[in-house]
Amino acid sequence: MFEYVDRTQGVQLAHDIYHHAKTNNSNVGMYFATFSLGTIREQSGNMGLAEKSFLQALKLKEKYLPEESAAPCYLGLCEVALHRKDYEEVKEYARLALDEPGIIPMNQITAWSYKCLARYNQGDSLGFEEAYRERAMLIAEYGGQGGLFGELINVYQAKNRKQWQLALQRTEKLIHQQNKCAQKAAIYEQMGDYRQAFYWQKRTRAVIDSIQSSEARSQMNEFDTELSITYAEN
């Protein structure tokens, strides 16, 4: 949800879910509001607080929604672990997601995407190709554009094979500017073109700063406070 809309709109939507849940005394709604807050925090770079939200959502799910798949929570924790470069933890959370009964195909694809990223960052080239094949088979079976990561994993495949020009071509299909700029910076650095790498690093920083805008952060902090008060009351 938060990935595909304006940040302030995303916070407002999560806030509305929370108020509906509180008004109707809905534990199910509180789960979705807490999970949404985790996603907002993760997208805004607040990884420590995002982890807290995903773990809280996981507890709410286990207590009130035993039939609901916990895969989204585990995938959120994958992103947190990836950010802090704990690649073994990324793989473990991805495994837990895949082991969840009733996991939907998009979440399966996303879990294998995280396995790809973890193995790539560990320098496990063969392991990456294995995970990439599993992911590709799921996409072929269920369709879609690669779940949450879309074309990004295809960029990593070209990087894994050191096909730098192909990797650059594939970055043009990336939807999110932060990913596009960061990938171009990394690829140019690998190619030894440090002037271009520095340029795209600056562009990446500018995009991140816009994501972490004061308006969205202030809005998120207000929502965060309301949720914390509700947890305390309960």
Beta strands, then each sheet from edge to edge (+ up, - down):
end
